[in-house]
Amino acid sequence: MKKILFICPYPLEVAAGQRLKFEPHFAALKEHGYEVHVHSFMNLKLWNIVSKRGHTIQKIFWTFCGLFRRVFLALSLKKYDCVYIFMNVFPFGPPILEKIYISLSQKVIFDIEDDILINESGSINWLASILKSKNKAKYLISNADHIIASSPDLAKKCNAISQKKNAIFIPPTLESSRFKPKSLINPESKKTVIGWTGTFSSREYLDLVIPKLEKLAKIKNFKLLIIGNFKMQNTNIDLEVVQWNQQDEIKQLHNIDIGLYPLPKNDWVSGKSGLKALQYMAIGIVPVCTAVGNVLNFIEHGKDGILIYDDEWIDCLSQLLDDVQKRKLIGENAREKFIQCFSQEMIFKKYLSVIGE
């Protein structure tokens, strides 16, 4: 039986970049004869405080614990047939551990999420951003055996760096049996819900559209539902914030009628996979997205989603709030697009082709 080691930043089943990307394929890998091992840099104690202010001593302590565990893990790398590195080995400083891991591993797959080759603007944790180095990603791109990118544009950029043409784009993975379409029951009997789901790290993108929603609230009756891991208040909007948890994830998403996916128009988002849009599509609701990044590759405007090219947020959302049948039709088309192009079975074949090559 072949052994594969997944090196990832976060604990299992909490971070969307892992939970809706490679984690769903663990069971299928085992069925295909792989012995799957996972090594997370963060433990749950660090994960639970990393987005909160303060806790500086605890954050430093658990960060060093993660570093020491990564150092000792290097001693056992040779026993694995494949080492799968998601994002980095250690998040800070130069690529020292990355070089050690490359030299000691039989085969390395580097999975890059978002365009970490450039600086992310407006990061919440500014100190952590300063301590991070783009050289880690560049080194892994240049030296890994295979590269999995979160968007076609990012795959092209990786291939330009490595000159090996060994980078491919693999979409996020959502289980169609779990992400079931929501039912449209008595749509006139309740207030229409505009929703957004994400974490503290992507809250800045939500803030981009809040002023538009405040203006919309003056002329339309709707509720804004935020599903995340942070608190938020706004007296200008009928707002509800619920804390995400995996057990209730689908139920929470089913409370949304229109899904928001605002993004800035910059180089950073060229590496984003469009995961939020795919989540909305999977449950059969309308994704309303900034027309940038990977959503341009899989959303057909007006048919299975809405693309915002300039500043049409208020007009587009007003039309959707007024037209239940339009929302229903676009939602059905979105679900069909998801089933045809992003099923877990199809995407697993792509992972297997890279891992087993």
C-alpha positions as CSV (number, residue, x, y, z in Angstrom):
1,M,0.0,0.0,0.0
2,K,1.4,3.4,-1.0
3,K,1.7,6.1,1.7
4,I,0.7,9.7,1.1
5,L,1.4,12.5,3.6
6,F,-0.7,15.7,3.5
7,I,1.1,18.7,4.9
8,C,-1.5,21.4,5.6
9,P,-1.7,24.6,7.7
10,Y,-5.1,24.1,9.4
11,P,-6.8,21.4,11.5
12,L,-9.1,19.0,9.5
13,E,-12.7,20.0,8.8
14,V,-12.5,23.7,9.7
15,A,-10.9,25.6,6.8
16,A,-12.7,25.8,3.5
17,G,-9.5,25.8,1.5
18,Q,-8.8,22.3,2.8
19,R,-12.3,21.1,3.6
20,L,-13.7,21.7,0.2
21,K,-10.6,20.9,-1.8
22,F,-8.6,17.8,-1.0
23,E,-10.0,16.6,2.3
24,P,-13.2,15.1,0.6
25,H,-10.9,12.7,-1.4
26,F,-9.3,10.9,1.5
27,A,-11.9,8.1,1.6
28,A,-11.5,7.6,-2.2
29,L,-7.8,7.6,-2.0
30,K,-8.0,4.8,0.6
31,E,-10.2,2.8,-1.6
32,H,-7.6,3.1,-4.4
33,G,-4.9,1.6,-2.1
34,Y,-3.4,4.7,-0.4
35,E,-2.6,5.0,3.2
36,V,-3.5,8.6,4.0
37,H,-1.6,10.5,6.8
38,V,-2.3,14.2,7.7
39,H,0.0,16.7,9.5
40,S,-1.6,20.0,10.4
41,F,0.5,23.0,11.4
42,M,-2.2,24.5,13.6
43,N,-3.9,22.7,16.3
44,L,-7.5,23.6,17.3
45,K,-6.3,25.7,20.2
46,L,-4.4,28.0,17.8
47,W,-7.2,27.9,15.2
48,N,-9.7,29.1,17.8
49,I,-7.7,32.2,18.7
50,V,-5.8,33.1,15.5
51,S,-8.5,35.4,14.3
52,K,-9.0,37.1,17.7
53,R,-7.3,40.2,19.0
54,G,-4.8,39.6,21.8
55,H,-3.8,36.1,22.9
56,T,-0.3,37.0,21.7
57,I,1.6,34.7,24.1
58,Q,-0.6,31.8,23.2
59,K,-0.2,32.4,19.5
60,I,3.5,32.6,19.7
61,F,3.7,29.4,21.9
62,W,1.5,27.3,19.6
63,T,3.3,28.7,16.5
64,F,6.6,27.4,17.9
65,C,5.0,24.1,18.8
66,G,3.9,23.8,15.2
67,L,7.4,24.6,14.0
68,F,9.0,22.0,16.2
69,R,6.6,19.4,15.1
70,R,7.4,20.2,11.4
71,V,11.1,19.9,12.1
72,F,10.7,16.4,13.7
73,L,8.4,15.3,10.9
74,A,11.2,15.8,8.4
75,L,12.9,12.7,9.9
76,S,10.1,10.5,8.7
77,L,9.5,11.9,5.2
78,K,11.4,9.1,3.3
79,K,8.9,6.5,4.3
80,Y,6.1,8.2,2.3
81,D,5.7,7.6,-1.4
82,C,4.2,11.1,-1.9
83,V,4.3,14.3,0.2
84,Y,1.4,16.7,-0.6
85,I,2.2,20.2,0.6
86,F,-0.7,22.7,0.8
87,M,0.4,26.3,0.8
88,N,3.7,25.8,2.8
89,V,5.6,23.8,5.4
90,F,6.0,26.7,7.8
91,P,4.2,30.0,7.1
92,F,6.9,32.4,8.1
93,G,10.4,33.3,7.1
94,P,12.5,32.0,4.2
95,P,11.9,28.6,2.6
96,I,14.3,26.6,4.9
97,L,11.9,23.8,5.9
98,E,10.5,23.7,2.3
99,K,14.0,23.0,1.0
100,I,14.6,20.3,3.6
101,Y,11.2,18.7,2.8
102,I,11.9,18.8,-1.0
103,S,15.3,17.1,-0.5
104,L,14.0,14.4,1.8
105,S,10.8,13.5,0.0
106,Q,10.5,10.9,-2.8
107,K,7.8,12.9,-4.6
108,V,6.2,16.3,-3.8
109,I,2.9,17.8,-4.9
110,F,2.5,21.5,-4.2
111,D,-1.1,22.8,-3.8
112,I,-1.3,26.6,-4.1
113,E,-4.5,28.4,-3.1
114,D,-5.0,32.0,-4.1
115,D,-2.2,34.0,-5.6
116,I,0.3,34.0,-2.7
117,L,3.0,35.1,-5.1
118,I,1.9,38.7,-4.5
119,N,1.0,40.5,-1.3
120,E,-2.6,40.3,-0.2
121,S,-3.9,43.8,0.3
122,G,-5.8,44.6,3.5
123,S,-4.9,41.5,5.4
124,I,-6.5,41.4,8.8
125,N,-3.3,40.1,10.5
126,W,-0.8,42.6,9.1
127,L,2.1,41.4,11.2
128,A,1.7,37.8,10.0
129,S,1.6,39.2,6.4
130,I,4.9,41.0,6.9
131,L,6.6,37.8,8.2
132,K,5.4,35.7,5.3
133,S,7.6,35.3,2.2
134,K,6.7,34.8,-1.4
135,N,10.0,33.0,-1.8
136,K,8.4,29.9,-0.2
137,A,5.8,29.6,-3.0
138,K,8.4,30.3,-5.7
139,Y,10.7,27.7,-4.4
140,L,8.0,25.0,-4.1
141,I,6.7,25.9,-7.6
142,S,10.2,25.5,-9.0
143,N,11.1,22.3,-7.3
144,A,7.9,20.3,-6.7
145,D,7.1,17.4,-9.0
146,H,3.6,18.5,-9.6
147,I,1.6,21.7,-8.9
148,I,-2.1,22.0,-8.3
149,A,-3.4,25.6,-8.6
150,S,-6.7,27.1,-7.5
151,S,-7.4,28.8,-10.8
152,P,-6.4,28.5,-14.5
153,D,-4.7,31.9,-14.4
154,L,-2.6,30.8,-11.4
155,A,-1.7,27.5,-13.1
156,K,-0.3,29.6,-16.0
157,K,1.7,31.7,-13.7
158,C,3.1,28.7,-12.0
159,N,4.1,27.1,-15.3
160,A,5.8,30.3,-16.3
161,I,7.9,30.1,-13.1
162,S,8.7,26.4,-13.1
163,Q,9.2,26.1,-16.9
164,K,8.2,22.5,-16.5
165,K,4.5,22.7,-17.5
166,N,3.7,20.6,-14.5
167,A,0.9,22.9,-13.0
168,I,-2.8,22.2,-13.5
169,F,-6.0,23.7,-12.3
170,I,-8.3,21.5,-10.2
171,P,-11.6,23.0,-9.0
172,P,-12.9,22.8,-5.4
173,T,-14.8,19.7,-4.4
174,L,-18.3,19.8,-3.0
175,E,-20.2,16.6,-2.4
176,S,-23.4,16.6,-4.4
177,S,-25.0,14.2,-1.9
178,R,-24.4,16.7,0.9
179,F,-24.8,20.0,-0.9
180,K,-28.4,19.3,-1.8
181,P,-30.5,22.0,-3.5
182,K,-32.7,24.1,-1.3
183,S,-36.5,23.9,-1.8
184,L,-38.4,27.0,-2.7
185,I,-41.4,26.9,-0.3
186,N,-43.9,29.7,-0.1
187,P,-41.4,32.3,-1.3
188,E,-43.9,35.2,-0.8
189,S,-44.5,34.4,2.9
190,K,-41.1,35.4,4.1
191,K,-38.5,38.1,3.7
192,T,-36.0,37.4,0.9
193,V,-32.6,36.6,2.3
194,I,-29.3,37.9,0.7
195,G,-26.4,35.9,2.2
196,W,-22.7,35.6,2.4
197,T,-20.5,32.8,3.8
198,G,-16.8,33.1,4.7
199,T,-14.3,33.5,7.5
200,F,-12.5,36.5,9.2
201,S,-9.8,36.3,6.5
202,S,-12.3,37.2,3.7
203,R,-14.4,39.6,5.6
204,E,-12.7,42.6,3.9
205,Y,-14.4,41.4,0.6
206,L,-17.8,41.4,2.3
207,D,-17.1,45.0,3.4
208,L,-16.8,46.0,-0.2
209,V,-20.5,45.5,-0.8
210,I,-21.9,46.6,2.5
211,P,-22.4,50.3,1.4
212,K,-24.4,49.0,-1.6
213,L,-26.6,46.9,0.7
214,E,-27.2,49.8,2.9
215,K,-28.5,51.8,0.0
216,L,-30.5,48.9,-1.2
217,A,-32.1,48.5,2.2
218,K,-33.7,52.0,1.8
219,I,-35.7,50.9,-1.2
220,K,-36.1,47.1,-0.8
221,N,-37.2,44.8,2.0
222,F,-34.7,42.0,2.6
223,K,-32.6,40.4,5.2
224,L,-28.8,40.0,5.2
225,L,-27.5,36.7,6.6
226,I,-23.8,36.3,7.3
227,I,-22.4,32.8,8.0
228,G,-18.9,33.1,9.4
229,N,-16.6,32.9,12.4
230,F,-16.8,36.5,13.5
231,K,-19.2,39.0,14.9
232,M,-20.7,41.9,13.0
233,Q,-23.2,44.7,13.5
234,N,-25.0,47.1,11.2
235,T,-28.0,49.1,12.2
236,N,-28.8,50.2,8.6
237,I,-29.6,46.6,7.5
238,D,-31.8,43.9,8.8
239,L,-28.8,41.7,9.7
240,E,-28.3,38.3,11.2
241,V,-24.9,36.8,11.8
242,V,-24.6,33.1,12.6
243,Q,-21.5,31.2,13.5
244,W,-20.6,28.6,10.9
245,N,-20.3,25.0,12.0
246,Q,-19.9,21.9,9.8
247,Q,-22.9,20.0,11.2
248,D,-25.3,22.8,10.3
249,E,-23.5,24.1,7.2
250,I,-26.1,23.0,4.6
251,K,-29.0,24.0,6.7
252,Q,-27.5,27.5,7.2
253,L,-26.8,27.8,3.5
254,H,-30.4,26.8,2.7
255,N,-31.6,29.9,4.5
256,I,-30.1,32.1,1.7
257,D,-32.0,33.0,-1.4
258,I,-29.3,35.1,-3.1
259,G,-25.6,34.5,-2.6
260,L,-23.0,37.2,-2.6
261,Y,-19.5,36.9,-3.8
262,P,-17.9,40.4,-3.9
263,L,-14.2,40.7,-4.7
264,P,-11.8,43.5,-5.5
265,K,-10.4,43.8,-9.0
266,N,-6.7,43.1,-8.5
267,D,-4.0,40.5,-9.2
268,W,-4.6,38.7,-5.9
269,V,-8.1,37.4,-6.9
270,S,-6.8,35.9,-10.1
271,G,-5.8,32.9,-8.0
272,K,-9.1,32.5,-6.3
273,S,-11.1,29.4,-7.3
274,G,-14.6,30.9,-6.9
275,L,-15.5,28.5,-4.1
276,K,-18.2,30.7,-2.6
277,A,-20.0,30.9,-6.0
278,L,-19.8,27.1,-6.3
279,Q,-21.3,26.6,-2.9
280,Y,-24.3,28.8,-3.9
281,M,-24.6,27.0,-7.2
282,A,-24.4,23.6,-5.5
283,I,-27.5,24.3,-3.4
284,G,-29.4,25.9,-6.3
285,I,-29.4,29.6,-5.4
286,V,-28.3,32.6,-7.4
287,P,-24.6,33.5,-7.1
288,V,-24.1,37.2,-7.6
289,C,-20.3,37.7,-8.2
290,T,-17.8,40.4,-9.1
291,A,-16.8,39.7,-12.7
292,V,-13.2,38.8,-11.9
293,G,-11.1,35.7,-11.5
294,N,-12.2,32.2,-12.1
295,V,-16.0,32.8,-11.9
296,L,-15.6,34.1,-15.5
297,N,-14.7,30.6,-16.6
298,F,-17.8,28.8,-15.2
299,I,-20.6,31.3,-14.8
300,E,-22.8,32.4,-17.7
301,H,-24.2,35.8,-16.9
302,G,-28.0,35.7,-16.6
303,K,-28.3,31.9,-17.0
304,D,-26.6,30.3,-14.0
305,G,-25.4,33.3,-12.1
306,I,-25.0,37.1,-12.2
307,L,-21.7,38.8,-12.9
308,I,-21.2,42.4,-11.7
309,Y,-18.8,44.1,-14.1
310,D,-19.0,47.7,-12.9
311,D,-21.2,48.9,-10.1
312,E,-24.6,47.2,-10.8
313,W,-25.0,45.6,-7.4
314,I,-28.1,47.6,-6.5
315,D,-29.8,47.2,-9.8
316,C,-29.1,43.5,-10.1
317,L,-30.1,42.7,-6.6
318,S,-33.3,44.8,-6.9
319,Q,-34.3,42.7,-9.9
320,L,-33.6,39.4,-8.1
321,L,-35.5,40.6,-5.0
322,D,-38.6,41.4,-7.2
323,D,-38.5,38.3,-9.4
324,V,-38.9,35.0,-7.6
325,Q,-39.2,33.0,-10.8
326,K,-35.9,34.5,-12.2
327,R,-34.2,33.4,-9.0
328,K,-35.7,30.0,-9.3
329,L,-34.6,29.5,-12.9
330,I,-31.1,30.7,-12.4
331,G,-30.8,28.6,-9.3
332,E,-31.9,25.5,-11.1
333,N,-29.4,26.2,-14.0
334,A,-26.7,26.8,-11.4
335,R,-27.3,23.5,-9.8
336,E,-27.2,21.7,-13.1
337,K,-23.9,23.4,-14.1
338,F,-22.5,22.2,-10.8
339,I,-23.6,18.6,-11.3
340,Q,-22.2,18.5,-14.9
341,C,-18.9,20.2,-14.3
342,F,-17.9,19.9,-10.6
343,S,-19.0,16.5,-9.3
344,Q,-16.7,15.0,-6.7
345,E,-16.2,11.8,-8.8
346,M,-15.0,13.8,-11.8
347,I,-12.6,16.0,-9.7
348,F,-11.2,13.0,-7.9
349,K,-10.0,11.6,-11.2
350,K,-7.9,14.7,-11.6
351,Y,-6.4,14.4,-8.2
352,L,-5.7,10.7,-8.8
353,S,-4.0,11.4,-12.1
354,V,-1.6,13.8,-10.3
355,I,-1.0,11.7,-7.2
356,G,-0.7,8.4,-9.0
357,E,1.5,9.7,-11.9
